[in-house]
Amino acid sequence: MPDKYYLVESGALEKLLRTHFMLTQSTLLFEHLLSHSDRPMFLSARKVCEVLGMDCHQLEQCRKKRMIRARAVNG
């Protein structure tokens, strides 16, 4: 299958790159804050699906592909 190329306006590309950068930095900051918290926070599988916009079958496929790691938590 040949590669496809798309023309994108420079302003649209810049906005896309800025958005990607900010989302990446926000995720890194969130991970850092949680790793230094004295009260670990975890999401249930249902909430993970809600946040990521996927159904439980897609979540299970991502787990099998090791794209998402599940962790059992007592309580």
N, CA, C and O atoms as a printed pandas DataFrame, in Angstrom:
     atom_number atom_name residue_name chain_id  residue_number  x_coord  y_coord  z_coord
0              1         N          MET        A               1    0.852   -1.175    0.000
1              2        CA          MET        A               1    0.000    0.000    0.000
2              3         C          MET        A               1    0.898    1.238    0.000
3              4         O          MET        A               1    1.739    1.388    0.886
4              5         N          PRO        A               2    0.734    2.101   -0.954
5              6        CA          PRO        A               2    1.601    3.289   -1.026
6              7         C          PRO        A               2    1.280    4.286    0.078
7              8         O          PRO        A               2    0.142    4.382    0.536
8              9         N          ASP        A               3    2.297    5.021    0.493
9             10        CA          ASP        A               3    2.096    6.072    1.500
10            11         C          ASP        A               3    1.251    7.183    0.905
11            12         O          ASP        A               3    1.331    7.466   -0.290
12            13         N          LYS        A               4    0.456    7.797    1.730
13            14        CA          LYS        A               4   -0.364    8.920    1.293
14            15         C          LYS        A               4    0.150   10.180    1.961
15            16         O          LYS        A               4    0.535   10.163    3.130
16            17         N          TYR        A               5    0.153   11.242    1.232
17            18        CA          TYR        A               5    0.574   12.527    1.759
18            19         C          TYR        A               5   -0.600   13.490    1.681
19            20         O          TYR        A               5   -1.381   13.461    0.730
20            21         N          TYR        A               6   -0.714   14.339    2.686
21            22        CA          TYR        A               6   -1.791   15.306    2.738
22            23         C          TYR        A               6   -1.203   16.691    2.931
23            24         O          TYR        A               6   -0.265   16.873    3.707
24            25         N          LEU        A               7   -1.751   17.659    2.231
25            26        CA          LEU        A               7   -1.341   19.042    2.419
26            27         C          LEU        A               7   -2.139   19.630    3.571
27            28         O          LEU        A               7   -3.362   19.502    3.628
28            29         N          VAL        A               8   -1.436   20.271    4.479
29            30        CA          VAL        A               8   -2.065   20.886    5.645
30            31         C          VAL        A               8   -1.545   22.305    5.749
31            32         O          VAL        A               8   -0.352   22.551    5.571
32            33         N          GLU        A               9   -2.429   23.229    6.033
33            34        CA          GLU        A               9   -2.004   24.613    6.207
34            35         C          GLU        A               9   -1.035   24.698    7.377
35            36         O          GLU        A               9   -1.179   23.980    8.366
36            37         N          SER        A              10   -0.062   25.567    7.260
37            38        CA          SER        A              10    0.952   25.675    8.316
38            39         C          SER        A              10    0.321   26.068    9.649
39            40         O          SER        A              10    0.761   25.593   10.696
40            41         N          GLY        A              11   -0.689   26.915    9.635
41            42        CA          GLY        A              11   -1.360   27.317   10.870
42            43         C          GLY        A              11   -2.064   26.143   11.532
43            44         O          GLY        A              11   -2.038   26.009   12.756
44            45         N          ALA        A              12   -2.691   25.295   10.729
45            46        CA          ALA        A              12   -3.381   24.120   11.270
46            47         C          ALA        A              12   -2.375   23.132   11.842
47            48         O          ALA        A              12   -2.618   22.534   12.890
48            49         N          LEU        A              13   -1.248   22.955   11.159
49            50        CA          LEU        A              13   -0.210   22.051   11.655
50            51         C          LEU        A              13    0.378   22.584   12.959
51            52         O          LEU        A              13    0.609   21.821   13.897
52            53         N          GLU        A              14    0.616   23.872   13.018
53            54        CA          GLU        A              14    1.157   24.476   14.244
54            55         C          GLU        A              14    0.192   24.295   15.413
55            56         O          GLU        A              14    0.614   23.978   16.525
56            57         N          LYS        A              15   -1.100   24.495   15.166
57            58        CA          LYS        A              15   -2.095   24.317   16.216
58            59         C          LYS        A              15   -2.135   22.861   16.670
59            60         O          LYS        A              15   -2.233   22.587   17.866
60            61         N          LEU        A              16   -2.061   21.935   15.733
61            62        CA          LEU        A              16   -2.054   20.518   16.061
62            63         C          LEU        A              16   -0.836   20.155   16.904
63            64         O          LEU        A              16   -0.958   19.422   17.886
64            65         N          LEU        A              17    0.332   20.658   16.531
65            66        CA          LEU        A              17    1.560   20.374   17.288
66            67         C          LEU        A              17    1.504   20.980   18.685
67            68         O          LEU        A              17    1.917   20.345   19.655
68            69         N          ARG        A              18    0.998   22.195   18.792
69            70        CA          ARG        A              18    0.864   22.822   20.115
70            71         C          ARG        A              18   -0.085   22.032   21.008
71            72         O          ARG        A              18    0.198   21.807   22.185
72            73         N          THR        A              19   -1.219   21.612   20.436
73            74        CA          THR        A              19   -2.190   20.830   21.202
74            75         C          THR        A              19   -1.578   19.512   21.655
75            76         O          THR        A              19   -1.735   19.115   22.810
76            77         N          HIS        A              20   -0.886   18.837   20.752
77            78        CA          HIS        A              20   -0.240   17.569   21.093
78            79         C          HIS        A              20    0.784   17.771   22.210
79            80         O          HIS        A              20    0.842   16.981   23.152
80            81         N          PHE        A              21    1.585   18.821   22.105
81            82        CA          PHE        A              21    2.592   19.113   23.120
82            83         C          PHE        A              21    1.940   19.363   24.476
83            84         O          PHE        A              21    2.385   18.819   25.487
84            85         N          MET        A              22    0.883   20.187   24.505
85            86        CA          MET        A              22    0.225   20.505   25.769
86            87         C          MET        A              22   -0.417   19.263   26.386
87            88         O          MET        A              22   -0.347   19.077   27.601
88            89         N          LEU        A              23   -1.039   18.412   25.571
89            90        CA          LEU        A              23   -1.634   17.186   26.100
90            91         C          LEU        A              23   -0.569   16.247   26.645
91            92         O          LEU        A              23   -0.764   15.623   27.687
92            93         N          THR        A              24    0.545   16.146   25.953
93            94        CA          THR        A              24    1.641   15.296   26.421
94            95         C          THR        A              24    2.190   15.814   27.740
95            96         O          THR        A              24    2.408   15.040   28.672
96            97         N          GLN        A              25    2.414   17.107   27.821
97            98        CA          GLN        A              25    2.944   17.693   29.054
98            99         C          GLN        A              25    1.946   17.559   30.198
99           100         O          GLN        A              25    2.342   17.319   31.339
100          101         N          SER        A              26    0.672   17.708   29.907
101          102        CA          SER        A              26   -0.355   17.554   30.946
102          103         C          SER        A              26   -0.364   16.129   31.488
103          104         O          SER        A              26   -0.490   15.913   32.693
104          105         N          THR        A              27   -0.231   15.164   30.590
105          106        CA          THR        A              27   -0.194   13.762   31.012
106          107         C          THR        A              27    1.032   13.488   31.867
107          108         O          THR        A              27    0.930   12.813   32.891
108          109         N          LEU        A              28    2.186   14.000   31.466
109          110        CA          LEU        A              28    3.411   13.799   32.244
110          111         C          LEU        A              28    3.293   14.445   33.620
111          112         O          LEU        A              28    3.721   13.862   34.616
112          113         N          LEU        A              29    2.723   15.632   33.682
113          114        CA          LEU        A              29    2.540   16.314   34.967
114          115         C          LEU        A              29    1.589   15.525   35.862
115          116         O          LEU        A              29    1.849   15.365   37.055
116          117         N          PHE        A              30    0.499   15.037   35.298
117          118        CA          PHE        A              30   -0.468   14.246   36.060
118          119         C          PHE        A              30    0.184   12.978   36.602
119          120         O          PHE        A              30   -0.014   12.632   37.766
120          121         N          GLU        A              31    0.962   12.281   35.767
121          122        CA          GLU        A              31    1.664   11.079   36.219
122          123         C          GLU        A              31    2.646   11.410   37.338
123          124         O          GLU        A              31    2.756   10.656   38.306
124          125         N          HIS        A              32    3.354   12.518   37.218
125          126        CA          HIS        A              32    4.318   12.932   38.235
126          127         C          HIS        A              32    3.612   13.217   39.565
127          128         O          HIS        A              32    4.061   12.768   40.620
128          129         N          LEU        A              33    2.519   13.956   39.510
129          130        CA          LEU        A              33    1.793   14.280   40.730
130          131         C          LEU        A              33    1.251   13.031   41.410
131          132         O          LEU        A              33    1.308   12.912   42.634
132          133         N          LEU        A              34    0.731   12.107   40.626
133          134        CA          LEU        A              34    0.211   10.874   41.212
134          135         C          LEU        A              34    1.325   10.012   41.794
135          136         O          LEU        A              34    1.123    9.351   42.812
136          137         N          SER        A              35    2.488   10.009   41.169
137          138        CA          SER        A              35    3.582    9.178   41.674
138          139         C          SER        A              35    4.138    9.708   42.992
139          140         O          SER        A              35    4.759    8.953   43.740
140          141         N          HIS        A              36    3.929   10.993   43.291
141          142        CA          HIS        A              36    4.423   11.586   44.530
142          143         C          HIS        A              36    3.322   11.788   45.564
143          144         O          HIS        A              36    3.544   12.410   46.602
144          145         N          SER        A              37    2.160   11.272   45.283
145          146        CA          SER        A              37    1.038   11.420   46.206
146          147         C          SER        A              37    1.104   10.355   47.289
147          148         O          SER        A              37    1.496    9.218   47.025
148          149         N          ASP        A              38    0.722   10.719   48.504
149          150        CA          ASP        A              38    0.683    9.729   49.583
150          151         C          ASP        A              38   -0.621    8.931   49.546
151          152         O          ASP        A              38   -0.801    7.993   50.323
152          153         N          ARG        A              39   -1.513    9.299   48.659
153          154        CA          ARG        A              39   -2.773    8.575   48.472
154          155         C          ARG        A              39   -2.910    8.197   47.001
155          156         O          ARG        A              39   -3.377    8.998   46.192
156          157         N          PRO        A              40   -2.506    6.982   46.658
157          158        CA          PRO        A              40   -2.591    6.566   45.250
158          159         C          PRO        A              40   -4.036    6.608   44.741
159          160         O          PRO        A              40   -4.975    6.286   45.469
160          161         N          MET        A              41   -4.188    7.001   43.506
161          162        CA          MET        A              41   -5.513    7.080   42.900
162          163         C          MET        A              41   -5.547    6.182   41.674
163          164         O          MET        A              41   -4.627    6.195   40.856
164          165         N          PHE        A              42   -6.614    5.404   41.552
165          166        CA          PHE        A              42   -6.773    4.489   40.433
166          167         C          PHE        A              42   -8.175    4.636   39.876
167          168         O          PHE        A              42   -9.102    5.018   40.590
168          169         N          LEU        A              43   -8.325    4.331   38.601
169          170        CA          LEU        A              43   -9.634    4.346   37.960
170          171         C          LEU        A              43  -10.151    2.922   37.823
171          172         O          LEU        A              43   -9.377    1.991   37.603
172          173         N          SER        A              44  -11.454    2.759   37.955
173          174        CA          SER        A              44  -12.052    1.456   37.691
174          175         C          SER        A              44  -12.038    1.213   36.177
175          176         O          SER        A              44  -11.858    2.145   35.394
176          177         N          ALA        A              45  -12.228   -0.034   35.779
177          178        CA          ALA        A              45  -12.252   -0.368   34.350
178          179         C          ALA        A              45  -13.361    0.419   33.648
179          180         O          ALA        A              45  -13.184    0.879   32.520
180          181         N          ARG        A              46  -14.496    0.568   34.318
181          182        CA          ARG        A              46  -15.610    1.319   33.726
182          183         C          ARG        A              46  -15.228    2.775   33.484
183          184         O          ARG        A              46  -15.547    3.344   32.440
184          185         N          LYS        A              47  -14.542    3.374   34.457
185          186        CA          LYS        A              47  -14.120    4.773   34.316
186          187         C          LYS        A              47  -13.026    4.925   33.268
187          188         O          LYS        A              47  -12.991    5.921   32.545
188          189         N          VAL        A              48  -12.129    3.940   33.181
189          190        CA          VAL        A              48  -11.092    3.980   32.149
190          191         C          VAL        A              48  -11.750    3.998   30.776
191          192         O          VAL        A              48  -11.355    4.770   29.902
192          193         N          CYS        A              49  -12.755    3.144   30.588
193          194        CA          CYS        A              49  -13.483    3.112   29.315
194          195         C          CYS        A              49  -14.136    4.463   29.023
195          196         O          CYS        A              49  -14.115    4.940   27.889
196          197         N          GLU        A              50  -14.716    5.073   30.057
197          198        CA          GLU        A              50  -15.375    6.364   29.890
198          199         C          GLU        A              50  -14.370    7.446   29.496
199          200         O          GLU        A              50  -14.621    8.240   28.589
200          201         N          VAL        A              51  -13.237    7.468   30.184
201          202        CA          VAL        A              51  -12.225    8.487   29.912
202          203         C          VAL        A              51  -11.622    8.319   28.525
203          204         O          VAL        A              51  -11.419    9.300   27.810
204          205         N          LEU        A              52  -11.334    7.079   28.144
205          206        CA          LEU        A              52  -10.689    6.820   26.856
206          207         C          LEU        A              52  -11.674    6.715   25.701
207          208         O          LEU        A              52  -11.265    6.644   24.542
208          209         N          GLY        A              53  -12.967    6.704   26.005
209          210        CA          GLY        A              53  -13.965    6.643   24.944
210          211         C          GLY        A              53  -13.993    5.308   24.226
211          212         O          GLY        A              53  -14.103    5.260   23.001
212          213         N          MET        A              54  -13.894    4.222   24.982
213          214        CA          MET        A              54  -13.918    2.891   24.378
214          215         C          MET        A              54  -14.851    1.994   25.167
215          216         O          MET        A              54  -15.248    2.318   26.286
216          217         N          ASP        A              55  -15.200    0.854   24.569
217          218        CA          ASP        A              55  -16.043   -0.090   25.294
218          219         C          ASP        A              55  -15.166   -1.129   25.992
219          220         O          ASP        A              55  -13.949   -1.151   25.806
220          221         N          CYS        A              56  -15.796   -1.994   26.799
221          222        CA          CYS        A              56  -15.034   -2.954   27.606
222          223         C          CYS        A              56  -14.263   -3.947   26.740
223          224         O          CYS        A              56  -13.206   -4.429   27.148
224          225         N          HIS        A              57  -14.777   -4.260   25.552
225          226        CA          HIS        A              57  -14.077   -5.197   24.661
226          227         C          HIS        A              57  -12.791   -4.565   24.107
227          228         O          HIS        A              57  -11.756   -5.225   24.016
228          229         N          GLN        A              58  -12.872   -3.286   23.742
229          230        CA          GLN        A              58  -11.681   -2.580   23.268
230          231         C          GLN        A              58  -10.643   -2.471   24.382
231          232         O          GLN        A              58   -9.445   -2.613   24.138
232          233         N          LEU        A              59  -11.106   -2.221   25.601
233          234        CA          LEU        A              59  -10.191   -2.131   26.745
234          235         C          LEU        A              59   -9.472   -3.459   26.939
235          236         O          LEU        A              59   -8.262   -3.486   27.166
236          237         N          GLU        A              60  -10.205   -4.552   26.852
237          238        CA          GLU        A              60   -9.597   -5.875   27.022
238          239         C          GLU        A              60   -8.574   -6.158   25.924
239          240         O          GLU        A              60   -7.534   -6.762   26.190
240          241         N          GLN        A              61   -8.855   -5.733   24.702
241          242        CA          GLN        A              61   -7.898   -5.921   23.604
242          243         C          GLN        A              61   -6.625   -5.098   23.862
243          244         O          GLN        A              61   -5.519   -5.567   23.596
244          245         N          CYS        A              62   -6.782   -3.889   24.372
245          246        CA          CYS        A              62   -5.617   -3.056   24.695
246          247         C          CYS        A              62   -4.804   -3.682   25.823
247          248         O          CYS        A              62   -3.576   -3.603   25.819
248          249         N          ARG        A              63   -5.474   -4.296   26.778
249          250        CA          ARG        A              63   -4.767   -4.980   27.858
250          251         C          ARG        A              63   -3.967   -6.155   27.310
251          252         O          ARG        A              63   -2.812   -6.357   27.683
252          253         N          LYS        A              64   -4.587   -6.926   26.424
253          254        CA          LYS        A              64   -3.900   -8.083   25.844
254          255         C          LYS        A              64   -2.689   -7.662   25.021
255          256         O          LYS        A              64   -1.681   -8.368   24.991
256          257         N          LYS        A              65   -2.785   -6.518   24.355
257          258        CA          LYS        A              65   -1.666   -5.994   23.562
258          259         C          LYS        A              65   -0.659   -5.250   24.442
259          260         O          LYS        A              65    0.347   -4.743   23.948
260          261         N          ARG        A              66   -0.935   -5.188   25.744
261          262        CA          ARG        A              66   -0.094   -4.496   26.725
262          263         C          ARG        A              66    0.023   -2.996   26.452
263          264         O          ARG        A              66    1.038   -2.370   26.760
264          265         N          MET        A              67   -1.026   -2.440   25.874
265          266        CA          MET        A              67   -1.079   -0.997   25.665
266          267         C          MET        A              67   -1.577   -0.298   26.935
267          268         O          MET        A              67   -1.264    0.866   27.186
268          269         N          ILE        A              68   -2.358   -1.039   27.726
269          270        CA          ILE        A              68   -2.889   -0.555   29.005
270          271         C          ILE        A              68   -2.599   -1.633   30.042
271          272         O          ILE        A              68   -2.867   -2.812   29.808
272          273         N          ARG        A              69   -2.056   -1.234   31.181
273          274        CA          ARG        A              69   -1.784   -2.184   32.247
274          275         C          ARG        A              69   -2.858   -2.084   33.313
275          276         O          ARG        A              69   -3.209   -0.994   33.764
276          277         N          ALA        A              70   -3.368   -3.227   33.704
277          278        CA          ALA        A              70   -4.358   -3.271   34.778
278          279         C          ALA        A              70   -3.652   -3.545   36.086
279          280         O          ALA        A              70   -2.638   -4.241   36.129
280          281         N          ARG        A              71   -4.192   -2.996   37.139
281          282        CA          ARG        A              71   -3.612   -3.226   38.473
282          283         C          ARG        A              71   -4.756   -3.502   39.428
283          284         O          ARG        A              71   -5.728   -2.749   39.481
284          285         N          ALA        A              72   -4.637   -4.584   40.181
285          286        CA          ALA        A              72   -5.651   -4.916   41.185
286          287         C          ALA        A              72   -5.352   -4.130   42.452
287          288         O          ALA        A              72   -4.210   -4.060   42.904
288          289         N          VAL        A              73   -6.398   -3.541   43.014
289          290        CA          VAL        A              73   -6.262   -2.736   44.229
290          291         C          VAL        A              73   -7.305   -3.212   45.211
291          292         O          VAL        A              73   -8.478   -3.338   44.859
292          293         N          ASN        A              74   -6.894   -3.480   46.445
293          294        CA          ASN        A              74   -7.847   -3.868   47.480
294          295         C          ASN        A              74   -8.634   -2.655   47.926
295          296         O          ASN        A              74   -8.098   -1.552   48.032
296          297         N          GLY        A              75   -9.908   -2.873   48.185
297          298        CA          GLY        A              75  -10.716   -1.770   48.689
298          299         C          GLY        A              75  -11.745   -1.440   47.787
299          300         O          GLY        A              75  -12.529   -0.528   48.051
